[in-house]
């Protein structure tokens, strides 16, 4: 039937458009990740540290005792 062919063609066009939109969004996110990674690299060089390594470490058990009194909201 002609009606089904038109609706299938329309659906195919819509899916192609959706794929292009998703690929564009993915590209933008990858550019954002690359930019943030570059910023971290530059900060590491500037401040002679390794932010990625430091952020992946768990805080020491005594670290919260240096922060002062705690506020409980219970």
Phi and psi in radians as a Rosetta constraint file:
Dihedral C 1 N 2 CA 2 C 2 CIRCULARHARMONIC -1.256 0.35
Dihedral N 2 CA 2 C 2 N 3 CIRCULARHARMONIC -0.652 0.35
Dihedral C 2 N 3 CA 3 C 3 CIRCULARHARMONIC -1.086 0.35
Dihedral N 3 CA 3 C 3 N 4 CIRCULARHARMONIC -0.756 0.35
Dihedral C 3 N 4 CA 4 C 4 CIRCULARHARMONIC -1.159 0.35
Dihedral N 4 CA 4 C 4 N 5 CIRCULARHARMONIC -0.677 0.35
Dihedral C 4 N 5 CA 5 C 5 CIRCULARHARMONIC -1.088 0.35
Dihedral N 5 CA 5 C 5 N 6 CIRCULARHARMONIC -0.718 0.35
Dihedral C 5 N 6 CA 6 C 6 CIRCULARHARMONIC -1.156 0.35
Dihedral N 6 CA 6 C 6 N 7 CIRCULARHARMONIC -0.735 0.35
Dihedral C 6 N 7 CA 7 C 7 CIRCULARHARMONIC -1.214 0.35
Dihedral N 7 CA 7 C 7 N 8 CIRCULARHARMONIC -0.630 0.35
Dihedral C 7 N 8 CA 8 C 8 CIRCULARHARMONIC -1.174 0.35
Dihedral N 8 CA 8 C 8 N 9 CIRCULARHARMONIC -0.685 0.35
Dihedral C 8 N 9 CA 9 C 9 CIRCULARHARMONIC -1.138 0.35
Dihedral N 9 CA 9 C 9 N 10 CIRCULARHARMONIC -0.729 0.35
Dihedral C 9 N 10 CA 10 C 10 CIRCULARHARMONIC -1.113 0.35
Dihedral N 10 CA 10 C 10 N 11 CIRCULARHARMONIC -0.774 0.35
Dihedral C 10 N 11 CA 11 C 11 CIRCULARHARMONIC -1.082 0.35
Dihedral N 11 CA 11 C 11 N 12 CIRCULARHARMONIC -0.715 0.35
Dihedral C 11 N 12 CA 12 C 12 CIRCULARHARMONIC -1.113 0.35
Dihedral N 12 CA 12 C 12 N 13 CIRCULARHARMONIC -0.725 0.35
Dihedral C 12 N 13 CA 13 C 13 CIRCULARHARMONIC -1.128 0.35
Dihedral N 13 CA 13 C 13 N 14 CIRCULARHARMONIC -0.727 0.35
Dihedral C 13 N 14 CA 14 C 14 CIRCULARHARMONIC -1.119 0.35
Dihedral N 14 CA 14 C 14 N 15 CIRCULARHARMONIC -0.715 0.35
Dihedral C 14 N 15 CA 15 C 15 CIRCULARHARMONIC -1.158 0.35
Dihedral N 15 CA 15 C 15 N 16 CIRCULARHARMONIC -0.697 0.35
Dihedral C 15 N 16 CA 16 C 16 CIRCULARHARMONIC -1.087 0.35
Dihedral N 16 CA 16 C 16 N 17 CIRCULARHARMONIC -0.724 0.35
Dihedral C 16 N 17 CA 17 C 17 CIRCULARHARMONIC -1.124 0.35
Dihedral N 17 CA 17 C 17 N 18 CIRCULARHARMONIC -0.722 0.35
Dihedral C 17 N 18 CA 18 C 18 CIRCULARHARMONIC -1.094 0.35
Dihedral N 18 CA 18 C 18 N 19 CIRCULARHARMONIC -0.727 0.35
Dihedral C 18 N 19 CA 19 C 19 CIRCULARHARMONIC -1.080 0.35
Dihedral N 19 CA 19 C 19 N 20 CIRCULARHARMONIC -0.793 0.35
Dihedral C 19 N 20 CA 20 C 20 CIRCULARHARMONIC -1.082 0.35
Dihedral N 20 CA 20 C 20 N 21 CIRCULARHARMONIC -0.728 0.35
Dihedral C 20 N 21 CA 21 C 21 CIRCULARHARMONIC -1.104 0.35
Dihedral N 21 CA 21 C 21 N 22 CIRCULARHARMONIC -0.753 0.35
Dihedral C 21 N 22 CA 22 C 22 CIRCULARHARMONIC -1.177 0.35
Dihedral N 22 CA 22 C 22 N 23 CIRCULARHARMONIC -0.672 0.35
Dihedral C 22 N 23 CA 23 C 23 CIRCULARHARMONIC -1.133 0.35
Dihedral N 23 CA 23 C 23 N 24 CIRCULARHARMONIC -0.666 0.35
Dihedral C 23 N 24 CA 24 C 24 CIRCULARHARMONIC -1.143 0.35
Dihedral N 24 CA 24 C 24 N 25 CIRCULARHARMONIC -0.754 0.35
Dihedral C 24 N 25 CA 25 C 25 CIRCULARHARMONIC -1.112 0.35
Dihedral N 25 CA 25 C 25 N 26 CIRCULARHARMONIC -0.719 0.35
Dihedral C 25 N 26 CA 26 C 26 CIRCULARHARMONIC -1.087 0.35
Dihedral N 26 CA 26 C 26 N 27 CIRCULARHARMONIC -0.734 0.35
Dihedral C 26 N 27 CA 27 C 27 CIRCULARHARMONIC -1.078 0.35
Dihedral N 27 CA 27 C 27 N 28 CIRCULARHARMONIC -0.728 0.35
Dihedral C 27 N 28 CA 28 C 28 CIRCULARHARMONIC -1.124 0.35
Dihedral N 28 CA 28 C 28 N 29 CIRCULARHARMONIC -0.742 0.35
Dihedral C 28 N 29 CA 29 C 29 CIRCULARHARMONIC -1.129 0.35
Dihedral N 29 CA 29 C 29 N 30 CIRCULARHARMONIC -0.687 0.35
Dihedral C 29 N 30 CA 30 C 30 CIRCULARHARMONIC -1.133 0.35
Dihedral N 30 CA 30 C 30 N 31 CIRCULARHARMONIC -0.671 0.35
Dihedral C 30 N 31 CA 31 C 31 CIRCULARHARMONIC -1.112 0.35
Dihedral N 31 CA 31 C 31 N 32 CIRCULARHARMONIC -0.688 0.35
Dihedral C 31 N 32 CA 32 C 32 CIRCULARHARMONIC -1.108 0.35
Dihedral N 32 CA 32 C 32 N 33 CIRCULARHARMONIC -0.758 0.35
Dihedral C 32 N 33 CA 33 C 33 CIRCULARHARMONIC -1.093 0.35
Dihedral N 33 CA 33 C 33 N 34 CIRCULARHARMONIC -0.770 0.35
Dihedral C 33 N 34 CA 34 C 34 CIRCULARHARMONIC -1.082 0.35
Dihedral N 34 CA 34 C 34 N 35 CIRCULARHARMONIC -0.728 0.35
Dihedral C 34 N 35 CA 35 C 35 CIRCULARHARMONIC -1.108 0.35
Dihedral N 35 CA 35 C 35 N 36 CIRCULARHARMONIC -0.829 0.35
Dihedral C 35 N 36 CA 36 C 36 CIRCULARHARMONIC -1.109 0.35
Dihedral N 36 CA 36 C 36 N 37 CIRCULARHARMONIC -0.651 0.35
Dihedral C 36 N 37 CA 37 C 37 CIRCULARHARMONIC -1.117 0.35
Dihedral N 37 CA 37 C 37 N 38 CIRCULARHARMONIC -0.708 0.35
Dihedral C 37 N 38 CA 38 C 38 CIRCULARHARMONIC -1.145 0.35
Dihedral N 38 CA 38 C 38 N 39 CIRCULARHARMONIC -0.697 0.35
Dihedral C 38 N 39 CA 39 C 39 CIRCULARHARMONIC -1.084 0.35
Dihedral N 39 CA 39 C 39 N 40 CIRCULARHARMONIC -0.749 0.35
Dihedral C 39 N 40 CA 40 C 40 CIRCULARHARMONIC -1.110 0.35
Dihedral N 40 CA 40 C 40 N 41 CIRCULARHARMONIC -0.737 0.35
Dihedral C 40 N 41 CA 41 C 41 CIRCULARHARMONIC -1.066 0.35
Dihedral N 41 CA 41 C 41 N 42 CIRCULARHARMONIC -0.764 0.35
Dihedral C 41 N 42 CA 42 C 42 CIRCULARHARMONIC -1.135 0.35
Dihedral N 42 CA 42 C 42 N 43 CIRCULARHARMONIC -0.708 0.35
Dihedral C 42 N 43 CA 43 C 43 CIRCULARHARMONIC -1.128 0.35
Dihedral N 43 CA 43 C 43 N 44 CIRCULARHARMONIC -0.678 0.35
Dihedral C 43 N 44 CA 44 C 44 CIRCULARHARMONIC -1.044 0.35
Dihedral N 44 CA 44 C 44 N 45 CIRCULARHARMONIC -0.755 0.35
Dihedral C 44 N 45 CA 45 C 45 CIRCULARHARMONIC -1.192 0.35
Dihedral N 45 CA 45 C 45 N 46 CIRCULARHARMONIC -0.738 0.35
Dihedral C 45 N 46 CA 46 C 46 CIRCULARHARMONIC -1.145 0.35
Dihedral N 46 CA 46 C 46 N 47 CIRCULARHARMONIC -0.744 0.35
Dihedral C 46 N 47 CA 47 C 47 CIRCULARHARMONIC -1.818 0.35
Dihedral N 47 CA 47 C 47 N 48 CIRCULARHARMONIC 0.128 0.35
Dihedral C 47 N 48 CA 48 C 48 CIRCULARHARMONIC 0.876 0.35
Dihedral N 48 CA 48 C 48 N 49 CIRCULARHARMONIC 0.988 0.35
Dihedral C 48 N 49 CA 49 C 49 CIRCULARHARMONIC -2.513 0.35
Dihedral N 49 CA 49 C 49 N 50 CIRCULARHARMONIC 3.110 0.35
Dihedral C 49 N 50 CA 50 C 50 CIRCULARHARMONIC -2.241 0.35
Dihedral N 50 CA 50 C 50 N 51 CIRCULARHARMONIC 1.599 0.35
Dihedral C 50 N 51 CA 51 C 51 CIRCULARHARMONIC -1.093 0.35
Dihedral N 51 CA 51 C 51 N 52 CIRCULARHARMONIC -0.678 0.35
Dihedral C 51 N 52 CA 52 C 52 CIRCULARHARMONIC -1.085 0.35
Dihedral N 52 CA 52 C 52 N 53 CIRCULARHARMONIC -0.758 0.35
Dihedral C 52 N 53 CA 53 C 53 CIRCULARHARMONIC -1.201 0.35
Dihedral N 53 CA 53 C 53 N 54 CIRCULARHARMONIC -0.752 0.35
Dihedral C 53 N 54 CA 54 C 54 CIRCULARHARMONIC -1.150 0.35
Dihedral N 54 CA 54 C 54 N 55 CIRCULARHARMONIC -0.608 0.35
Dihedral C 54 N 55 CA 55 C 55 CIRCULARHARMONIC -1.311 0.35
Dihedral N 55 CA 55 C 55 N 56 CIRCULARHARMONIC -0.416 0.35
Dihedral C 55 N 56 CA 56 C 56 CIRCULARHARMONIC -1.451 0.35
Dihedral N 56 CA 56 C 56 N 57 CIRCULARHARMONIC -0.241 0.35
Dihedral C 56 N 57 CA 57 C 57 CIRCULARHARMONIC -1.301 0.35
Dihedral N 57 CA 57 C 57 N 58 CIRCULARHARMONIC 2.534 0.35
Dihedral C 57 N 58 CA 58 C 58 CIRCULARHARMONIC -1.402 0.35
Dihedral N 58 CA 58 C 58 N 59 CIRCULARHARMONIC 2.536 0.35
Dihedral C 58 N 59 CA 59 C 59 CIRCULARHARMONIC -1.133 0.35
Dihedral N 59 CA 59 C 59 N 60 CIRCULARHARMONIC 2.592 0.35
Dihedral C 59 N 60 CA 60 C 60 CIRCULARHARMONIC -1.210 0.35
Dihedral N 60 CA 60 C 60 N 61 CIRCULARHARMONIC 2.768 0.35
Dihedral C 60 N 61 CA 61 C 61 CIRCULARHARMONIC -1.159 0.35
Dihedral N 61 CA 61 C 61 N 62 CIRCULARHARMONIC -0.467 0.35
Dihedral C 61 N 62 CA 62 C 62 CIRCULARHARMONIC -1.579 0.35
Dihedral N 62 CA 62 C 62 N 63 CIRCULARHARMONIC -0.045 0.35
Dihedral C 62 N 63 CA 63 C 63 CIRCULARHARMONIC -1.151 0.35
Dihedral N 63 CA 63 C 63 N 64 CIRCULARHARMONIC -0.575 0.35
Dihedral C 63 N 64 CA 64 C 64 CIRCULARHARMONIC -1.352 0.35
Dihedral N 64 CA 64 C 64 N 65 CIRCULARHARMONIC -0.255 0.35
Dihedral C 64 N 65 CA 65 C 65 CIRCULARHARMONIC -1.291 0.35
Dihedral N 65 CA 65 C 65 N 66 CIRCULARHARMONIC -0.324 0.35
Dihedral C 65 N 66 CA 66 C 66 CIRCULARHARMONIC -1.490 0.35
Dihedral N 66 CA 66 C 66 N 67 CIRCULARHARMONIC -0.184 0.35
Dihedral C 66 N 67 CA 67 C 67 CIRCULARHARMONIC -1.461 0.35
Dihedral N 67 CA 67 C 67 N 68 CIRCULARHARMONIC -0.187 0.35
Dihedral C 67 N 68 CA 68 C 68 CIRCULARHARMONIC 1.723 0.35
Dihedral N 68 CA 68 C 68 N 69 CIRCULARHARMONIC -2.883 0.35
Dihedral C 68 N 69 CA 69 C 69 CIRCULARHARMONIC -1.141 0.35
Dihedral N 69 CA 69 C 69 N 70 CIRCULARHARMONIC 2.538 0.35
Dihedral C 69 N 70 CA 70 C 70 CIRCULARHARMONIC -1.612 0.35
Dihedral N 70 CA 70 C 70 N 71 CIRCULARHARMONIC 2.660 0.35
Dihedral C 70 N 71 CA 71 C 71 CIRCULARHARMONIC -1.991 0.35
Dihedral N 71 CA 71 C 71 N 72 CIRCULARHARMONIC 2.032 0.35
Dihedral C 71 N 72 CA 72 C 72 CIRCULARHARMONIC -1.657 0.35
Dihedral N 72 CA 72 C 72 N 73 CIRCULARHARMONIC 2.436 0.35
Dihedral C 72 N 73 CA 73 C 73 CIRCULARHARMONIC -1.867 0.35
Dihedral N 73 CA 73 C 73 N 74 CIRCULARHARMONIC 0.308 0.35
